[in-house]
Protein backbone atom coordinates (compact mmCIF):
# COMPACT_ATOMS: atom_id res chain seq x y z
CA UNK A 1 0.00 0.00 0.00
CA UNK A 2 1.13 3.56 -0.60
CA UNK A 3 0.93 4.26 3.11
CA UNK A 4 4.11 2.26 3.61
CA UNK A 5 5.96 4.41 1.12
CA UNK A 6 4.72 7.58 2.81
CA UNK A 7 5.78 6.41 6.26
CA UNK A 8 9.35 6.05 5.01
CA UNK A 9 9.47 9.71 3.98
CA UNK A 10 9.98 11.72 7.20
CA UNK A 11 10.38 14.96 5.22
CA UNK A 12 6.67 14.95 4.40
CA UNK A 13 5.71 14.70 8.06
CA UNK A 14 8.13 17.48 8.96
CA UNK A 15 6.43 19.69 6.41
CA UNK A 16 3.05 18.61 7.74
CA UNK A 17 3.96 19.92 11.19
CA UNK A 18 4.86 23.31 9.68
CA UNK A 19 1.36 23.61 8.24
CA UNK A 20 2.09 23.54 4.46
CA UNK A 21 -0.92 22.98 2.18
CA UNK A 22 0.64 20.31 -0.05
CA UNK A 23 1.64 18.06 2.88
CA UNK A 24 -1.96 18.28 4.16
CA UNK A 25 -3.14 16.85 0.85
CA UNK A 26 -0.55 14.07 1.18
CA UNK A 27 -1.69 13.36 4.73
CA UNK A 28 -5.34 13.24 3.60
CA UNK A 29 -4.39 10.79 0.87
CA UNK A 30 -2.47 8.66 3.32
CA UNK A 31 -5.41 8.54 5.76
CA UNK A 32 -7.81 7.65 2.94
CA UNK A 33 -5.59 4.75 1.93
CA UNK A 34 -5.35 3.57 5.53
CA UNK A 35 -9.16 3.66 5.80
CA UNK A 36 -9.54 1.66 2.61
CA UNK A 37 -7.10 -0.88 3.95
CA UNK A 38 -9.00 -1.20 7.21
CA UNK A 39 -12.29 -1.68 5.39
CA UNK A 40 -10.68 -4.29 3.16
CA UNK A 41 -9.50 -6.22 6.21
CA UNK A 42 -12.96 -6.04 7.75
CA UNK A 43 -14.46 -7.43 4.57
CA UNK A 44 -12.37 -10.60 4.66
CA UNK A 45 -12.98 -11.49 8.32
CA UNK A 46 -14.21 -15.09 8.27
CA UNK A 47 -16.37 -15.05 11.39
CA UNK A 48 -17.98 -12.90 14.02
CA UNK A 49 -14.92 -12.02 16.02
CA UNK A 50 -16.74 -12.36 19.38
CA UNK A 51 -19.03 -15.36 18.78
CA UNK A 52 -17.28 -17.56 16.24
CA UNK A 53 -19.38 -19.80 14.02
CA UNK A 54 -19.23 -21.54 10.65
CA UNK A 55 -20.94 -20.10 7.57
CA UNK A 56 -23.21 -22.49 5.65
CA UNK A 57 -21.20 -24.41 3.06
CA UNK A 58 -22.35 -26.81 0.36
CA UNK A 59 -22.63 -30.34 1.71
CA UNK A 60 -24.78 -31.63 -1.15
CA UNK A 61 -25.27 -30.62 -4.77
CA UNK A 62 -27.70 -32.86 -6.59
CA UNK A 63 -30.03 -33.12 -9.55
CA UNK A 64 -33.39 -34.81 -9.94
CA UNK A 65 -34.37 -35.61 -13.54
CA UNK A 66 -38.12 -35.27 -13.07
CA UNK A 67 -38.88 -33.79 -9.69
CA UNK A 68 -38.28 -30.90 -7.32
CA UNK A 69 -36.68 -29.71 -4.10
CA UNK A 70 -38.93 -28.72 -1.20
CA UNK A 71 -38.41 -27.14 2.25
CA UNK A 72 -40.83 -26.57 5.11
CA UNK A 73 -40.40 -25.26 8.67
CA UNK A 74 -42.52 -25.57 11.80
CA UNK A 75 -42.38 -22.90 14.49
CA UNK A 76 -42.12 -24.98 17.67
CA UNK A 77 -41.23 -22.32 20.26
CA UNK A 78 -43.24 -22.40 23.46
CA UNK A 79 -43.54 -20.03 26.41
CA UNK A 80 -42.88 -19.88 29.30
CA UNK A 81 -39.76 -21.93 29.93
CA UNK A 82 -40.37 -24.91 32.23
CA UNK A 83 -36.72 -25.75 33.12
CA UNK A 84 -37.50 -29.43 33.29
CA UNK A 85 -39.09 -31.14 30.32
CA UNK A 86 -40.05 -29.52 27.03
CA UNK A 87 -41.88 -31.05 24.11
CA UNK A 88 -42.73 -29.84 20.61
CA UNK A 89 -44.56 -31.42 17.69
CA UNK A 90 -44.22 -30.71 13.98
CA UNK A 91 -46.29 -32.01 11.08
CA UNK A 92 -45.29 -32.06 7.41
CA UNK A 93 -47.20 -32.99 4.29
CA UNK A 94 -44.82 -33.82 1.47
CA UNK A 95 -45.67 -32.55 -2.03
CA UNK A 96 -45.57 -36.18 -3.26
CA UNK A 97 -46.52 -39.54 -1.80
CA UNK A 98 -43.36 -41.65 -1.29
CA UNK A 99 -45.48 -44.80 -1.25
CA UNK A 100 -46.23 -44.23 -4.95
CA UNK A 101 -43.95 -46.55 -6.96
CA UNK A 102 -43.10 -43.66 -9.31
CA UNK A 103 -41.66 -41.53 -6.48
CA UNK A 104 -38.07 -41.69 -5.25
CA UNK A 105 -36.74 -39.64 -2.34
CA UNK A 106 -33.24 -38.59 -3.36
CA UNK A 107 -32.32 -36.47 -0.33
CA UNK A 108 -33.96 -35.65 3.01
CA UNK A 109 -32.54 -33.87 6.05
CA UNK A 110 -34.42 -33.08 9.23
CA UNK A 111 -33.18 -30.12 11.32
CA UNK A 112 -33.91 -29.60 15.02
CA UNK A 113 -32.71 -26.55 16.97
CA UNK A 114 -32.76 -26.67 20.79
CA UNK A 115 -32.11 -23.62 22.98
CA UNK A 116 -29.84 -24.33 25.96
CA UNK A 117 -30.57 -21.12 27.86
CA UNK A 118 -27.08 -19.59 27.92
CA UNK A 119 -24.49 -18.41 25.42
CA UNK A 120 -21.63 -19.34 27.72
CA UNK A 121 -22.75 -21.59 30.60
CA UNK A 122 -22.51 -25.33 30.01
CA UNK A 123 -25.93 -26.41 31.20
CA UNK A 124 -26.62 -30.02 30.31
CA UNK A 125 -29.71 -31.62 28.84
CA UNK A 126 -30.77 -34.28 26.38
CA UNK A 127 -33.12 -34.69 23.43
CA UNK A 128 -35.32 -37.43 22.08
CA UNK A 129 -36.49 -37.13 18.48
CA UNK A 130 -39.18 -39.43 17.10
CA UNK A 131 -40.38 -39.40 13.49
CA UNK A 132 -43.74 -41.00 12.78
CA UNK A 133 -44.52 -42.31 9.28
CA UNK A 134 -47.33 -44.58 10.43
CA UNK A 135 -45.07 -45.98 13.09
CA UNK A 136 -42.63 -44.38 15.51
CA UNK A 137 -38.98 -44.20 14.46
CA UNK A 138 -36.59 -42.98 17.15
CA UNK A 139 -33.86 -40.84 15.59
CA UNK A 140 -32.31 -39.83 18.95
CA UNK A 141 -33.04 -41.29 22.38
CA UNK A 142 -32.14 -39.12 25.40
CA UNK A 143 -29.16 -37.97 23.37
CA UNK A 144 -26.85 -35.80 25.50
CA UNK A 145 -26.73 -32.09 24.78
CA UNK A 146 -23.67 -31.33 26.88
CA UNK A 147 -21.18 -29.61 24.58
CA UNK A 148 -19.01 -26.75 25.79
CA UNK A 149 -18.79 -23.65 23.60
CA UNK A 150 -15.75 -21.39 23.57
CA UNK A 151 -16.70 -18.21 21.73
CA UNK A 152 -13.09 -17.59 20.66
CA UNK A 153 -12.71 -21.07 19.12
CA UNK A 154 -16.03 -21.68 17.39
CA UNK A 155 -18.61 -24.47 17.11
CA UNK A 156 -18.26 -27.66 19.07
CA UNK A 157 -19.47 -30.93 17.61
CA UNK A 158 -20.81 -34.06 19.22
CA UNK A 159 -19.95 -37.61 18.26
CA UNK A 160 -22.84 -38.90 16.15
CA UNK A 161 -23.92 -41.98 14.22
CA UNK A 162 -26.68 -42.62 11.69
CA UNK A 163 -29.26 -41.30 11.27
CA UNK A 164 -27.51 -38.31 12.93
CA UNK A 165 -25.28 -36.48 10.45
CA UNK A 166 -24.25 -33.57 12.69
CA UNK A 167 -24.69 -32.15 16.18
CA UNK A 168 -23.21 -28.72 16.87
CA UNK A 169 -23.40 -25.96 19.44
CA UNK A 170 -22.88 -22.24 18.80
CA UNK A 171 -23.63 -19.84 21.68
CA UNK A 172 -26.92 -21.01 23.21
CA UNK A 173 -28.19 -23.30 20.43
CA UNK A 174 -27.83 -26.97 19.57
CA UNK A 175 -28.36 -27.83 15.90
CA UNK A 176 -29.15 -31.48 15.20
CA UNK A 177 -29.27 -32.75 11.62
CA UNK A 178 -30.67 -36.17 10.67
CA UNK A 179 -30.64 -38.09 7.39
CA UNK A 180 -34.27 -39.21 7.11
CA UNK A 181 -34.41 -40.29 3.46
CA UNK A 182 -35.21 -43.88 4.37
CA UNK A 183 -37.92 -42.81 6.85
CA UNK A 184 -40.03 -40.84 4.38
CA UNK A 185 -42.37 -43.61 3.31
CA UNK A 186 -45.69 -41.77 3.71
CA UNK A 187 -46.89 -38.36 2.57
CA UNK A 188 -47.80 -37.18 6.06
CA UNK A 189 -44.91 -37.06 8.53
CA UNK A 190 -44.91 -35.98 12.15
CA UNK A 191 -41.96 -35.30 14.44
CA UNK A 192 -41.98 -35.06 18.23
CA UNK A 193 -39.00 -33.57 20.06
CA UNK A 194 -38.65 -33.97 23.83
CA UNK A 195 -35.88 -32.40 25.91
CA UNK A 196 -35.05 -32.70 29.59
CA UNK A 197 -32.86 -30.66 31.90
CA UNK A 198 -29.96 -32.60 33.41
CA UNK A 199 -28.04 -29.83 35.19
CA UNK A 200 -28.21 -26.10 35.82
CA UNK A 201 -30.89 -24.12 34.02
CA UNK A 202 -30.91 -26.00 30.72
CA UNK A 203 -33.82 -24.37 28.90
CA UNK A 204 -34.60 -27.05 26.35
CA UNK A 205 -37.20 -25.21 24.27
CA UNK A 206 -37.21 -26.08 20.58
CA UNK A 207 -36.73 -23.18 18.15
CA UNK A 208 -37.60 -25.02 14.96
CA UNK A 209 -38.11 -28.34 13.24
CA UNK A 210 -37.38 -28.17 9.51
CA UNK A 211 -37.51 -30.70 6.68
CA UNK A 212 -35.71 -30.43 3.32
CA UNK A 213 -36.45 -32.99 0.61
CA UNK A 214 -35.36 -33.63 -2.98
CA UNK A 215 -37.58 -36.08 -4.86
CA UNK A 216 -38.09 -37.57 -8.31
CA UNK A 217 -41.71 -38.25 -9.20
CA UNK A 218 -41.43 -38.81 -12.94
CA UNK A 219 -43.56 -35.79 -13.83
CA UNK A 220 -41.57 -32.72 -12.83
CA UNK A 221 -38.69 -31.01 -14.59
CA UNK A 222 -34.95 -31.38 -14.13
CA UNK A 223 -34.01 -29.58 -10.90
CA UNK A 224 -30.57 -28.89 -9.51
CA UNK A 225 -30.36 -28.20 -5.80
CA UNK A 226 -27.72 -27.05 -3.32
CA UNK A 227 -27.83 -27.77 0.40
CA UNK A 228 -25.62 -25.41 2.42
CA UNK A 229 -25.37 -26.23 6.11
CA UNK A 230 -23.57 -24.38 8.88
CA UNK A 231 -24.07 -22.69 12.24
CA UNK A 232 -23.08 -19.04 12.17
CA UNK A 233 -23.66 -15.99 14.35
CA UNK A 234 -23.50 -12.23 13.86
CA UNK A 235 -23.60 -10.17 17.07
CA UNK A 236 -23.31 -6.59 18.22
CA UNK A 237 -20.43 -7.67 20.46
CA UNK A 238 -18.05 -7.97 17.51
CA UNK A 239 -15.79 -4.93 17.29
CA UNK A 240 -14.82 -5.84 13.72
CA UNK A 241 -17.75 -5.54 11.29
CA UNK A 242 -18.75 -8.99 10.04
CA UNK A 243 -20.97 -9.86 7.11
CA UNK A 244 -21.39 -13.61 6.68
CA UNK A 245 -21.26 -15.28 3.29
CA UNK A 246 -22.49 -18.61 1.91
CA UNK A 247 -21.33 -19.66 -1.56
CA UNK A 248 -23.10 -21.61 -4.30
CA UNK A 249 -20.41 -22.31 -6.89
CA UNK A 250 -20.38 -23.89 -10.34
CA UNK A 251 -24.09 -23.67 -11.08
CA UNK A 252 -23.53 -23.68 -14.83
CA UNK A 253 -26.66 -21.56 -15.13
CA UNK A 254 -27.49 -17.94 -15.95
CA UNK A 255 -31.24 -18.16 -15.38
CA UNK A 256 -33.19 -17.68 -12.18
CA UNK A 257 -33.40 -19.81 -9.08
CA UNK A 258 -35.20 -20.10 -5.77
CA UNK A 259 -33.22 -19.41 -2.60
CA UNK A 260 -34.30 -20.46 0.91
CA UNK A 261 -32.67 -18.94 4.00
CA UNK A 262 -33.18 -20.50 7.43
CA UNK A 263 -32.41 -18.19 10.35
CA UNK A 264 -32.54 -19.18 14.03
CA UNK A 265 -32.86 -15.96 16.02
CA UNK A 266 -35.60 -13.70 17.35
CA UNK A 267 -34.75 -11.11 14.68
CA UNK A 268 -34.31 -11.75 10.97
CA UNK A 269 -31.27 -10.45 9.12
CA UNK A 270 -30.60 -8.49 5.95
CA UNK A 271 -29.47 -10.30 2.82
CA UNK A 272 -27.80 -9.67 -0.51
CA UNK A 273 -27.33 -12.01 -3.46
CA UNK A 274 -24.15 -11.46 -5.43
CA UNK A 275 -23.90 -8.08 -3.73
CA UNK A 276 -27.45 -6.94 -4.52
CA UNK A 277 -30.23 -6.58 -1.90
CA UNK A 278 -33.03 -9.15 -2.20
CA UNK A 279 -36.66 -9.12 -1.07
CA UNK A 280 -38.49 -12.23 0.12
CA UNK A 281 -41.35 -13.58 -1.96
CA UNK A 282 -42.57 -15.85 0.84
CA UNK A 283 -41.75 -16.39 4.49
CA UNK A 284 -42.49 -18.52 7.54
CA UNK A 285 -41.81 -16.42 10.63
CA UNK A 286 -41.64 -18.01 14.08
CA UNK A 287 -40.73 -16.64 17.48
CA UNK A 288 -37.09 -17.73 17.32
CA UNK A 289 -36.65 -18.96 13.75
CA UNK A 290 -37.87 -18.43 10.23
CA UNK A 291 -37.62 -19.51 6.61
CA UNK A 292 -37.41 -16.91 3.83
CA UNK A 293 -37.86 -17.58 0.10
CA UNK A 294 -36.28 -15.45 -2.65
CA UNK A 295 -36.17 -15.44 -6.45
CA UNK A 296 -32.57 -14.81 -7.50
CA UNK A 297 -30.59 -14.35 -10.72
CA UNK A 298 -27.81 -16.86 -11.26
CA UNK A 299 -24.23 -16.67 -12.45
CA UNK A 300 -21.76 -19.53 -12.47
CA UNK A 301 -20.56 -18.66 -8.96
CA UNK A 302 -23.04 -17.09 -6.53
CA UNK A 303 -22.96 -15.95 -2.93
CA UNK A 304 -25.47 -15.05 -0.26
CA UNK A 305 -24.42 -12.39 2.26
CA UNK A 306 -26.18 -12.00 5.60
CA UNK A 307 -26.01 -9.50 8.43
CA UNK A 308 -27.89 -8.74 11.64
CA UNK A 309 -30.72 -6.23 12.13
CA UNK A 310 -31.06 -6.74 15.88
CA UNK A 311 -28.38 -7.44 18.46
CA UNK A 312 -28.07 -11.08 17.43
CA UNK A 313 -28.53 -13.05 14.24
CA UNK A 314 -27.89 -16.72 13.47
CA UNK A 315 -28.20 -18.89 10.39
CA UNK A 316 -28.46 -22.66 10.18
CA UNK A 317 -28.86 -23.40 6.47
CA UNK A 318 -29.45 -22.01 2.99
CA UNK A 319 -30.83 -23.90 -0.02
CA UNK A 320 -30.85 -23.11 -3.73
CA UNK A 321 -32.78 -24.78 -6.54
CA UNK A 322 -33.07 -24.02 -10.24
N, C-alpha and C positions, 0 to 999 in steps of 0.2 A: 504494500500500500504506500501511497505517497507520503503518508504521515511519517513513516520511518525515515525517508529522505529528509523531510523537514526537520526532524528532531536532531539530525546530525549536522545542522547548519546553525550554530549558536549565533552567528551574526544577525540572522533574521530576528531572533528573540531579543537581542540587544537593541535593535532598532525598534522593536515593538514596545519596549519599555520607555523609549524616548518619545513615543506618541506619533510616529510617522504614519501617513495614510496608507501607503503601499503595504507595509508590514501588517496593518490591520486586515487588509484584504487577504493576505497570505494566511494570517491566523484564522480568519473566518473559513477559508478553504480547508485548512487543516482540521478544524472542528467539524466541518460538514463531512469530511472523509471519515473521521473517527466515528461520527454518529452512524453513517452508513455501515461501517464495519460492525458496530455493536448490533444494529438491526439485523445484519446478515447472520451474526452468531446466534441471535435469538431465534431466527427462522429455522435453524438447523438443529435446535435442541430436540432430542428424541423422546423426551418424556417430561411430564410435570415434575419440576425439580424438587417439589416438596413431597408429593404423593406419587411415587413412581408406579407406572403401570405398563401394559403392553398394548400397542395399537392393534386393531383387528388386521390380521394377515390372511391371505388365501390359504385355506386348508383343503379345499376341494374346488376344482373346476371341472364341470361335467356337461354333457349334452344328452338330451333325450330326443329321439328321432320324431316321435309323434306324441308330444305331451306338453307338460308345463312345470313350472316351479311355483310353489305356493307357501305362504307364511301366515301364521295367525298367532295372536297373543291374547292371553287372559290376564286381566288385572286381578290379582289375588290378595292384595293388601287388605289387612283387617285392622280395626282399632277398637278398643285400646290394646296395648301390649299386655299379655298375661304373665310373662316371665315364668313359664312352666311348660305348657304344651300348646303348640299352635297347629292348626290344620287348615289347608286350603284345597279347593277342588277346581278343576278346569275341565271344560268339555270342548271337543273339537269335532267338526263335521268335515271330513275330507271332501275335496271337489270331485273325487272319483271313488268308486267302490272297489277296494283291493281284492274282494272275493270274486270279482268278475275275471274270468280267465284271460281277457284281453288287456288287463291292467297289470303293470309291473312297477313296484316301488323301487326306484333307483337309489334314492338317498333319503334319509330321515334322521334329523337330530332333534332331540327334546332338550330344552334349556330350562333350568330351575335356578332362581336367584333367591338366596336366603340372607336376611339381614341379621348380623350378629349383635348389634347394639352399640358397638364402639369401633372407632377407627384405629385405636391403638391397643386397647386392652385385649387380652387373650382369653375371653370367655369361651367356655366349651359347651358344645351341644351336639346333637346328631340329627340326621334326617332319614326318613323312610319315604320312598317314592314308589307308588304302585300305579301301573298302567292297566286299564281294563279295556279289553277288546272282546267282551263277552265272557271273559274270565280274568281273574286278577293275575298280573305278572309283576313281581317285585323286582324293581330295577336297583333299589338300594334299601337295605334293611338296617335301621339304626346306625347308619354310616357316620363315623365321627367327623364332626366339623370342629377341628381343634388346631388349625394351622396358626402359626404366628406370622404377623406381617410387620416387616421393617420398612418404613416408608422410604428410607434412603436406598434400599436394595431393590424392591419391586415385588411383584406377585410371588406368592408361595403356592406350591402345588402339592396335592395329596397323591399318594400311591393308589392307582385305580386299576380295575380290571373290567372286562366286558360285562355288561353293556356300557359301563362308564367309559367315556373317552377322555374326560378332563375334569379335574376339580381344582379350582383356584380361589385364592382370597386376595382382594385388593381393598384396603381400608376396612370398611365394616361389612363388606359383602362377600358371600360365597357363591361362586358360579359353578353349577354342576351341568355337564353336558353328557347326554346319553345317545348312543346309536340305537334307534328303535325301528330300523327298517324291517326287521323280521317280526316285529310285534304289530305292525299295521296290517291287520288281516280283515278288519271291518271298517265301514265308512265312519261310524260314530265311535270316537275314542274319548275316554275320560281318564284323568290323572288326579290322584290324591297325594298330597305332600303333607307329611306330619313331621314336626320338629319337637324336640324336647330340650330343656335346659339341663346341663350336667354340672356347671359350675358358674359362679358369679352371676351376672345379670345378662346371660345370653338371651337375646330378644327372640329370635326364631321366626319372626314373621316373614312371609313369602312375598317378595316384590312382584314376581311374574312367573308364569309358566308359558313357554313359547314352543311352537312346533314348526319346523321347516321341512318341506317335503318336495322332492323331485320325482315325477312319475311319468310313465309312458302308458298311454291308453289307446294307442292305435288310431286316434282321430284328430289329435292336435297337430301343431306344427313343430318343426325343429326348434328347440329352445336350448340355448347355452346358459349356464348359471354358474355364478361364483358364490362361494360361502367363505366369508371372512370372519374369523373368530378372534377375540382378544378379551382384554379386561383392562380398560384404560380410564384414567381420571384426569380431570382438569379442575384445579382449585384456585381460590383467591389467595391461598397461602404462598403460591409460587412467586418468587421475586423476579424470575425470568419469564417473560411472556411465552406461553406455550399454546400452539395450535396443533392438535393431533391430526394425523393423516393416515388413511387406509387406501392402499393401492389395488387397482384391478388392471393388471397388465396383460398385454398380448390378446386383446379381444378379437383382432382381425375384423373389426366392424366399424363403420362410420355412420350407422343409423342411429336409432334411439333405443333406449332400454328403460327398464324399471328398476329403481333402487329402493331398497328397504333399509332403514336405519333403526336399530334397537337400542334405546337409551335406558339406563337404570338409575334414575335420580328423580328427585322431586321437581326439578326444573329441566325443561328441554334445553337443547343447545342451539347454536347457529351453525349453518352448514354451507359449504360451497362445493361445487363439482368442477374440477379442472380450473379452479380459481374464480368461478362465477357463482354468485348467490343462487340458491334454488328454493322453490316454494313447494310445500307438500300438496299433493293432490288428494291424499287420504291419510287418516291418522287414527290410531287407537291410543287414547290417553288415559293412563291409570294414575293412581296416587303417587307411586314411586317408580314408574316405568312407563314406556310407551313405544309404539311402533309407527314410524312415519314412512310414507310412500311418495316417491318422486319420479317424474319422467325426466330422463337425462339424455343429452347428446353424447355419442360415443366417439372416441378416437382409438388408436391402437392401445395406448397406455393412458389410463384414467386414474384420478385420485379424488377421494372424498376428504375434505377438511372439516374438522369440527372444533367448536369452542364453547365455553360456558356462557350462559346468560345470567344465572344466579351465582351463588358462592361456590357451588359444587356441580360438576357434571361428570357422568360416567357413561361409557358405551361398552356393550357386550358383544355386538355383532353387526355386520352389514352384509347385505345380499344384493346381487345384481343379476338380472336376467334380460335376455334379448333374443 
